[in-house]
Amino acid sequence: MKLRSIVSASVATLALFAANPAFADAHMEAAGETALPSGPEGPALWKVADEDTTIYLFGTVHALKPDVQWYDAEIDAALQSADTVVTEIKMDPESEAAMQQMALQRGMFTDGTTLRSVLDEEQTAKYEAALAGMGIPAATFDPFEPWMAGLTLTMLPLLQKGYDPNSGVDKIILGKSGDTAKDALETVEFQLGIFDGMPMDQQVEFMISAAEGAGEAEAMLDKMVAEWVEGDAEGLAAVMNENMEGEGFAEVLLYNRNVNWAEWIESRLETTPGTVFIAVGAGHLAGERSVQDYLAERGIETTRVQ
């Protein structure tokens, strides 16, 4: 099962590893020093609209290397026009602290079980080799349930290579949105429940996949980011498809959520006038069964702005 690309592209639980709530001011000051570049090339931006509501859809990468340049005039204009900014989950410092606490509560064994005790000999060898490669003692994650260890093993190699959740697109968008009203499509409980609700064997499979892919994580995400920065949604989808197996998990992590978000957008169009800027993992807006595809099934047209 190759799920690393899905996790890297679309799961906001990377906020678990964010450490510095002061990111916004620093990035806003830096961005204000020079004029913003103008499109049309750049990360893809879409919109849906009716007579009194406009909703922008912007795909994000939840962790980036700090030197990646992506914010441009078109994105800024859409963001500054919004009266509400919507992310997958709430990402203010208070919400992130609560998420970290909840993840630790739900992601640790409470009955004396240890992580390595649920692994067979081959799995243990792969797991311990991955930790050794990152300079981590084998016993470090023994209290963790496999899903929590899997998420950690997904992110740690990227952190070691310079990827930073504080440079993640969602956080930059929120920082630049100032006092604009904030909303979220999902709750922390829901997102953690995607992983915590997996059967133990699937959790182990997910974790071992993350362990096996630790050495490839940077190259894989570099490739995805390159497609994203160029605004090549089809190219991004192709990269994701190269690394995505285990359709049952993709159903829960990607497609079911895309259906829910399309329903949210339809309801917002019908009930609440105004302008909304939605920032969600780029994988949700690329390829077949994207949010745009499910909107089309509801008779809602999506227009590419950039």
C-alpha positions in Angstrom: 0.0 0.0 0.0 1.6 3.3 -1.1 -0.3 6.0 0.8 2.6 8.4 1.4 1.5 10.8 -1.4 -2.0 11.0 -0.2 -1.0 11.8 3.4 1.5 14.4 2.2 -0.9 16.1 -0.2 -4.2 16.1 1.6 -4.2 15.5 5.3 -4.2 18.5 7.6 -2.9 16.4 10.5 0.5 17.6 9.5 -0.5 20.5 11.9 0.4 18.1 14.6 4.0 19.0 13.9 3.6 22.8 13.8 5.5 24.5 16.5 5.5 28.2 16.0 2.3 30.2 15.9 4.2 33.4 15.1 4.7 32.2 11.5 2.1 34.6 10.1 3.6 37.9 10.8 7.1 36.9 9.5 5.7 35.7 6.2 3.4 38.7 5.8 6.3 41.1 6.3 8.5 39.2 3.8 5.7 39.1 1.2 5.2 42.9 1.5 8.7 43.8 0.6 8.3 43.2 -3.2 5.5 43.3 -5.7 3.6 40.1 -6.1 4.2 38.2 -9.4 1.2 38.0 -11.8 -0.1 34.8 -13.4 -1.5 33.0 -15.3 1.2 30.5 -14.3 1.1 29.4 -10.7 -0.7 27.1 -8.3 -4.2 26.3 -9.7 -7.2 28.4 -8.5 -10.8 27.7 -9.3 -14.1 29.3 -8.5 -17.8 28.5 -8.5 -20.4 31.2 -8.4 -24.1 32.1 -8.6 -25.8 35.5 -8.6 -24.8 36.4 -5.0 -22.1 34.0 -3.9 -18.5 33.4 -5.1 -16.4 30.5 -3.8 -12.7 30.1 -4.7 -11.1 26.7 -4.5 -7.4 26.7 -3.9 -5.3 23.5 -3.5 -2.6 23.6 -0.8 0.5 21.7 0.3 0.5 21.4 4.1 4.3 21.6 4.5 6.8 23.3 2.2 10.4 24.3 2.2 10.6 28.0 3.2 12.2 29.1 -0.1 9.3 27.9 -2.3 7.8 30.9 -4.1 4.1 30.5 -4.9 2.0 33.4 -3.6 1.0 35.7 -6.5 -1.3 38.5 -7.4 -4.2 36.3 -8.5 -4.2 34.3 -5.3 -3.9 37.5 -3.3 -6.8 39.2 -5.1 -9.1 36.2 -4.5 -8.1 35.9 -0.9 -8.5 39.6 -0.1 -11.9 39.7 -1.7 -13.2 37.0 0.6 -15.3 37.6 3.6 -14.7 34.0 4.9 -11.6 31.8 4.6 -12.3 28.1 5.0 -9.7 25.4 5.7 -10.0 21.7 6.3 -9.9 22.2 10.1 -9.4 25.1 12.3 -5.7 26.0 12.5 -5.4 28.7 15.1 -2.9 28.2 17.9 -5.6 27.1 20.4 -7.1 24.6 18.0 -3.7 23.2 17.1 -2.8 22.7 20.8 -6.1 20.9 21.3 -5.3 18.7 18.3 -1.9 17.8 19.6 -3.4 16.8 22.9 -6.2 14.8 21.3 -3.8 13.0 19.0 -1.6 11.9 21.8 -4.7 10.7 23.8 -6.1 8.8 20.9 -2.8 7.7 19.4 -1.3 5.9 22.3 -1.9 2.4 23.7 -3.6 2.5 27.1 -3.7 -1.3 27.9 0.0 -2.0 28.1 0.3 -3.0 24.5 3.5 -1.8 22.7 3.8 -0.9 19.1 6.4 -3.6 18.3 4.4 -6.3 20.0 1.7 -6.0 17.2 4.3 -6.5 14.4 5.6 -9.7 13.0 9.3 -10.3 12.6 9.5 -8.9 9.0 7.5 -5.8 9.9 9.7 -5.2 13.0 12.8 -5.4 10.9 11.5 -2.8 8.4 10.2 -0.6 11.1 13.4 -0.6 13.2 15.5 -0.1 10.1 13.5 3.0 9.2 14.0 4.5 12.7 17.7 3.7 12.6 18.0 5.5 9.3 16.5 8.6 10.9 18.7 8.3 14.0 15.8 7.4 16.3 16.0 4.7 19.0 13.8 1.7 18.3 11.8 2.1 21.5 10.9 5.7 20.9 7.4 5.1 19.5 6.6 1.9 21.4 3.7 3.7 23.2 2.1 4.8 19.9 -0.6 3.0 18.0 0.6 2.2 14.5 -1.5 5.0 12.8 0.2 7.6 15.0 3.6 6.2 14.3 2.8 6.1 10.6 1.9 9.7 10.5 5.0 10.6 12.4 7.2 8.5 10.0 5.5 10.2 7.1 6.5 13.7 8.4 9.8 13.2 10.2 11.9 12.5 7.0 10.4 15.7 5.5 11.2 17.8 8.5 14.7 16.5 8.4 15.0 17.6 4.8 13.7 21.1 5.4 10.0 20.8 4.8 8.2 22.9 7.4 4.5 23.0 8.4 4.9 26.6 9.4 5.7 27.3 5.7 2.7 25.3 4.7 0.3 26.9 2.3 -2.7 26.7 4.6 -0.9 28.6 7.3 0.4 31.3 5.0 -3.1 31.8 3.6 -4.5 32.1 7.1 -1.8 34.6 8.1 -2.4 36.8 5.1 -6.2 36.7 5.6 -5.9 38.9 8.7 -9.2 39.4 10.6 -11.3 37.8 7.9 -13.8 35.4 9.3 -12.6 31.7 9.5 -14.5 28.5 9.1 -13.6 24.8 8.6 -15.0 21.9 6.6 -14.2 19.3 9.2 -13.3 18.8 12.9 -10.2 17.5 14.5 -12.1 14.6 15.8 -13.2 13.6 12.3 -9.7 13.8 10.8 -8.1 11.8 13.6 -10.9 9.4 13.5 -10.0 8.5 9.9 -6.8 7.0 11.2 -7.8 5.9 14.7 -10.8 4.1 13.2 -8.7 1.9 11.0 -8.4 -1.8 11.9 -5.1 -2.7 13.5 -3.9 -4.6 10.5 -4.6 -1.7 8.2 -2.8 0.6 10.7 0.2 -1.6 10.6 0.2 -1.7 6.8 0.0 2.1 6.7 2.9 2.4 9.2 5.1 -0.1 7.3 4.4 1.7 4.1 5.5 5.0 5.7 8.6 3.2 7.1 9.5 1.7 3.7 9.1 5.1 1.9 11.0 7.2 4.4 14.0 7.4 2.1 11.9 8.4 -0.8 9.7 11.0 0.9 11.6 14.1 0.0 12.0 13.2 -3.7 8.3 12.3 -3.9 7.1 15.5 -2.3 9.6 17.6 -4.3 8.0 16.1 -7.5 4.5 16.9 -6.3 5.4 20.4 -5.3 6.9 21.1 -8.7 3.7 20.1 -10.4 1.6 22.1 -7.9 3.7 25.3 -8.3 3.3 25.1 -12.0 -0.5 24.8 -11.7 -0.4 21.5 -13.5 -3.4 19.7 -11.8 -3.2 16.8 -14.3 0.5 16.4 -13.6 -0.1 16.5 -9.9 -2.9 13.8 -10.2 -0.5 11.7 -12.3 2.2 11.8 -9.6 -0.3 10.9 -6.9 -1.6 8.0 -8.9 1.9 6.7 -9.2 2.1 6.4 -5.5 -1.5 5.5 -4.6 -2.6 2.0 -4.0 -5.1 0.6 -1.5 -8.3 2.1 -2.9 -10.3 1.4 0.3 -8.2 3.9 2.2 -8.3 6.4 -0.6 -12.1 6.1 -0.5 -12.1 7.3 3.1 -9.3 9.8 3.0 -10.0 11.4 -0.4 -13.2 10.6 -2.2 -15.8 10.5 0.6 -14.5 13.8 1.9 -14.6 15.3 -1.6 -18.3 14.3 -1.7 -18.9 16.0 1.7 -17.1 19.2 0.6 -19.1 19.4 -2.6 -22.2 19.2 -0.6 -20.9 21.9 1.7 -20.2 24.2 -1.3 -23.6 23.5 -2.8 -25.3 24.4 0.5 -23.2 27.6 0.9 -24.2 28.7 -2.6 -27.8 28.2 -1.9 -28.0 29.7 1.6 -25.3 32.4 2.3 -24.3 35.3 0.0 -20.7 36.5 0.0 -17.3 35.5 -1.1 -15.5 32.4 0.3 -11.9 31.3 -0.1 -11.5 27.6 0.5 -8.0 26.2 0.9 -7.7 22.4 1.0 -5.1 19.8 0.2 -4.2 20.0 -3.5 -5.0 16.3 -3.9 -8.6 16.9 -3.4 -8.8 19.2 -6.4 -6.8 17.1 -8.9 -7.6 14.0 -10.9 -10.8 11.9 -11.1 -13.4 12.1 -8.3 -12.1 15.5 -7.3 -14.3 18.1 -5.6 -14.8 19.7 -9.0 -16.1 16.3 -10.4 -18.6 16.0 -7.6 -19.7 19.5 -8.0 -20.3 18.8 -11.7 -22.5 15.9 -10.7 -24.6 18.4 -8.8 -24.8 20.7 -11.9 -22.4 23.2 -10.5 -19.8 24.5 -12.9 -16.2 25.1 -11.8 -14.1 27.7 -13.6 -10.3 27.7 -13.7 -9.2 31.2 -12.6 -5.5 30.5 -12.7 
